[in-house]
Amino acid sequence: MSEFVLPDIGEGIVECEVVEWRVKEGDRLEEDQPVVEVMTDKALVEITAPEAGTVTKLHVAKGEIAKVHAPLYAYQAESESSSEPASESAAASAPEKTATPEKPDSVREPARSDAAPAEKRTDTPVPAPQHSPTPAGYHGKTPASPAVRRLVREHDLALDEIEGSGKDGRVLKEDVLAHLEAGHSSVASAIHAPQPGEGGRTEPLRGLRAAMARRMVHAVSTIPHFHYGDEIDVTALLALRERLKPAVEEAGERLTLMPFFMKALALAVQREPIVNAKLNEAGDTLRYSDACNVGMAVDGKAGLMVPNVKNVESLTLVELAREIGRLTQAARDGRVEQADLKGGTITISNIGALGGTYAAPIINAPEAAIVAIGKTQWLPRFDEAGEVTRRAIMTITWAGDHRFIDGGTIARFCNAWKESLEAPETMLLHLR
């Protein structure tokens, strides 16, 4: 019997949530077969089988928390099956073998070279402490997992009133549900029945959403935000995109407005480089970046993710379209690599893609600025002759770090960005 130990996924992560088991107990495993998906506060990680064998035990249920360096599941390896002792006595007399590391490639992206190897045991596994039975009377505790205890609390039940069907009287989730179905709810359950408006379900805040909550609270509480709004006439930009779309599609890419937004942003950064800078934690040193790495907020499967396109200033529109497409799909699947999440210098949040007109974005620290793009609307405007004409108007709202970016700076920066978008052909003068 072998134990697959959850390896060090990197980035200081010590635990993760089990999102989906791809196998069940008794299933046959092939080497490198997807076994389970876990969610860290960075991304969704797929863990694969280190070798062929058979699943014998899933230690952590779906929705529960798995700890790094703790057993995740047990399996009977093919090599072990073929070399099993002929009798129990022979097994008992066999010398204890030393632990052998699992293959480190059993965890797929984003955990690569930084993933520590899991440990494989060829002797009889010792149950992990969290799974070891606890006598019912020991310090007044009935053996049950944290998830089961949480379920008991949610229904105002007493754990010691529920008959456990597990080993040594361990209370399982099925026992709690059976207890509820039998109508054995406690008096407290009746007294504290949900009042009108108090119903509904609860769920823990985990993974990317928990990480986002921490980052947003930190950004709002430590960075004084200065917001600046404007509107941009993108009529000419829409026409240019329509003319370029066939050529870009021939290259196998989809041309949206985002490549133009990013390219214009890189040009504006050259005129106001402080907007692309970062302030150190002590708040006494600015670091100017040579590259314009533009992040884009994506509402993906795992929650909000902000991958960034590196070196926008040196990429063509086709290359930008390719990178944007790759990162968007990866974010929607919850499988963005760590390198794509690091190193951003400025961020675009295209809330208009979902229908929003205005937004007050929160800075993606430690960056200095972020822009929220609203939806494009066809609105009446006066032309140079004073005649009313139909124009495509896009609203935008900037947020800047007011510790070192003042109103004048962000206004000049926004105007430079706006000039490139309202007369997109002028960008040709600066392309490399």
Summary of the structure (lengths in Angstrom):
residues: 432
radius of gyration: 28.2
end to end distance: 60.1
largest distance: 100.4
contacts: 1277
relative contact order: 0.11
helix: 34%
strand: 24%
